[in-house]
Amino acid sequence: MFEKEPLKAPNMFGTKNKRTLIDGVNKAGIEEMLRTTPARIAVGRTGTRPKTKAILQFQLDHAAAIDAVSGEVDVSYLEEFDLFSVDTCFETKEEYLKRPDKGRKLTDEAVKTIKARCEYRPQVQIVVSDGLSASAIDTNLENVLPALYDSLKVNNLSAGTPFFVKGGRVACMDHIGEVLQPEVLVLLIGERPGLVSANSMSAYICYRPRFGVQESNRNVISNIHPGGTPAVEAGAHIGTLLKKMIKQKTSGVALAF
Amino acid sequence: MEITPVTSVGIDIGTSTTKMIVSHLLINSTSNPFSIPTFEISDRIILFQSDIISTPLLSKDEIDVERIAAWLKKQYVLAGIRVPDIKSGAVIITGETANKRNAEKMIHFLAERAGDFVVAIAGANLEAVLAGKGSGAFQYSIDNVLTVVNIDIGGGTANAVYMRQGEVVASVTFLVGGRLIEMNEEGKILHVSDAITPWLEKNNYRLQKGEKVSFVLLQTIIQHLCENMVTILMRGSFKKDDPLIHSYTTTTLPSVDAIFISGGIGALRFYPEPQSISDIAVYQDVGPLITCELQKTINNYQIKQVPAEQTSRATVIGAGMQSTEISGSTIYADRGRLPIRNIPVLTCEIAEDTLQKEKTLHNTIYSVLLKGKEMYPDFLKAPFAIHILGNVKTSYLLIKQLAITLNQVYQALFPKSDLMIIVCEQDMAKALGQAIKVLAGGRFDLICIDQVQVKHGDFLDIGEMIHQSTVPVVVKTLAFS
């Protein structure tokens, strides 16, 4: 059966889960379950197949995920936050997807730029990267970053010169760490998009990131998006985490809470 | 991560009986390692249950405080706990006992002696909610995604609470209870409570102290009483001046999927049907008859009845184990300001569009805080908690705007205050707290917590930080108005 209602942009967790309910025994119960999950439940069926609307919604969400990967962050948006932009060795988006190692290394040009423009050996180095979702940055940066700056002030921490890395992978932290020698580094990076959230961001945080750092030495706050961890609270929490790392001189699984 | 057990007590002083429990609340991280740690009360374990004793009275309208205090002391010894170990809990005074002459004095006296963080509570609504949580009705409504009603009937009142999928939607208290009419084995009336007299008169029933009552008359009265109450509960509406109604939160009640009966009346569920006055009078009151007639009435309505997990002890278990909740885990609190008790709540309602208009936001906050200043002129330090209510999109822009306004207005109205307390509905306390702190510097200390359900006029107790990220909170509705 074809339904004429216009399709909407991808649904965020809990906001506008308006799906046609099948005649259930406990309609209120199903509605409550829909409120607690963004998963595709109670979508109904026609014969053995999903309804047209459910299939179209699925395709739309899939397309949004692809857009998030292939999209780019607007330079003027970055300028609002005083972020200049440098590249990793990713070359193109296609190459970036095939060769994760290239996204972990800055270009020689980028190394030169950050050496020239950034404070050397800062206490806290903040880096922003599009990673696998440019829309994650568009959606969350304006809420994460100022809350993070407040948390640095309240915790008496000082930050170096923040910048943006285009085509970054998580471990580009290590290369940046080698070049700038920060005590701690915060990388705000777009997450691999899913069918529920195409604009989810993670904050990876590491004490003295250098080449050879194990993944278990990093802390992460994931799922920062309007339906997940609120961006303002994630930003506000990072300062507390940084303070702990600096005090305990470690990060990752070794960090005690 | 270490699990911290919080020792909690519950003490229920009811119309006919008094009891206490000691329990452990386990506060544990429930989040995965890839997110901000969040904490929950992961388990509640009963360590000790006292016997159920008759509430000691000095006279019909005075509670014997000394005997209760001595009894309580003995229970602590039996439970193997010391007063300083107790970190949470509640003393609740229920039913008709709350009307006793020395009720207010006594409950505060007991709360102080029961432990550092034990709160005094009273009020039919809260009592209903705690009983609904203690009886298992609350959890049942969550697990089965249903709307249920729990009726807790003791000696003096019947507290009904409606819970929809773990949310309290309504409560209503009836003047129905076992001790409202007392008589001996021969049917001689020993006492008729003033509470039930208007209803008896309205329905032309004459019960005189000292006179004898027949089994048939008593049965007719109780049947009528139960019929009246169940009809209201099932029909979903009632008149405000109905003599059977003690208090209520709303006059329109939702329809329900299941019913629970707790309290002393619930405990008598398997008592054989009384055939004579002496059968009824085992406790010298009409309790057994209410149980029996209530059951018949409910059966007539053909509604699903679920056996309560706890009956006589539902309220005390609710008070001991369910009165404490946990705030969100991203909050802000300056060192050395917690715990803090009895903070009145002032609600500041923020509409989505107020935020774009700086002037409107300023006016909203100013008028609420000014009202607060007038209401609590004696408070100097932390006059009240500012409750930020409003389902708005949490953006940094909003946080900043709120922080600027709150800081400005607070300093203007309370220049001498060295503490500001904020309770937010939404998950934004840490960001808001830090934004205010950046603006205010060291001018005042700040406690800013979130994800706690409060309303205007409530009182708050906030405990010390747990795992440096969350605080236990007890929300009290006004104990005695």
HADDOCK unambig.tbl for C-alpha pairs under 7 A between the chains (distance, minus, plus):
assign (segid A and resid 29 and name CA) (segid B and resid 145 and name CA) 4.77 0.50 0.50
assign (segid A and resid 29 and name CA) (segid B and resid 146 and name CA) 6.51 0.50 0.50
assign (segid A and resid 143 and name CA) (segid B and resid 395 and name CA) 5.76 0.50 0.50
assign (segid A and resid 143 and name CA) (segid B and resid 396 and name CA) 4.84 0.50 0.50
assign (segid A and resid 147 and name CA) (segid B and resid 396 and name CA) 6.83 0.50 0.50
assign (segid A and resid 147 and name CA) (segid B and resid 431 and name CA) 5.84 0.50 0.50
assign (segid A and resid 150 and name CA) (segid B and resid 434 and name CA) 5.98 0.50 0.50
assign (segid A and resid 150 and name CA) (segid B and resid 435 and name CA) 5.97 0.50 0.50
assign (segid A and resid 150 and name CA) (segid B and resid 438 and name CA) 6.61 0.50 0.50
assign (segid A and resid 151 and name CA) (segid B and resid 434 and name CA) 6.17 0.50 0.50
assign (segid A and resid 153 and name CA) (segid B and resid 438 and name CA) 6.87 0.50 0.50
assign (segid A and resid 154 and name CA) (segid B and resid 434 and name CA) 6.33 0.50 0.50
assign (segid A and resid 154 and name CA) (segid B and resid 437 and name CA) 6.91 0.50 0.50
assign (segid A and resid 154 and name CA) (segid B and resid 438 and name CA) 6.38 0.50 0.50
assign (segid A and resid 220 and name CA) (segid B and resid 34 and name CA) 5.39 0.50 0.50
assign (segid A and resid 220 and name CA) (segid B and resid 35 and name CA) 6.76 0.50 0.50
assign (segid A and resid 221 and name CA) (segid B and resid 34 and name CA) 5.33 0.50 0.50
assign (segid A and resid 221 and name CA) (segid B and resid 35 and name CA) 4.48 0.50 0.50
assign (segid A and resid 221 and name CA) (segid B and resid 36 and name CA) 6.09 0.50 0.50
assign (segid A and resid 222 and name CA) (segid B and resid 34 and name CA) 5.69 0.50 0.50
assign (segid A and resid 222 and name CA) (segid B and resid 35 and name CA) 5.51 0.50 0.50
assign (segid A and resid 232 and name CA) (segid B and resid 395 and name CA) 6.75 0.50 0.50
assign (segid A and resid 232 and name CA) (segid B and resid 396 and name CA) 6.14 0.50 0.50
assign (segid A and resid 232 and name CA) (segid B and resid 428 and name CA) 6.78 0.50 0.50
assign (segid A and resid 232 and name CA) (segid B and resid 431 and name CA) 5.79 0.50 0.50
assign (segid A and resid 233 and name CA) (segid B and resid 330 and name CA) 6.60 0.50 0.50
assign (segid A and resid 233 and name CA) (segid B and resid 428 and name CA) 5.75 0.50 0.50
assign (segid A and resid 233 and name CA) (segid B and resid 430 and name CA) 6.12 0.50 0.50
assign (segid A and resid 233 and name CA) (segid B and resid 431 and name CA) 5.52 0.50 0.50
assign (segid A and resid 236 and name CA) (segid B and resid 430 and name CA) 5.92 0.50 0.50
assign (segid A and resid 236 and name CA) (segid B and resid 431 and name CA) 4.97 0.50 0.50
assign (segid A and resid 237 and name CA) (segid B and resid 330 and name CA) 6.63 0.50 0.50
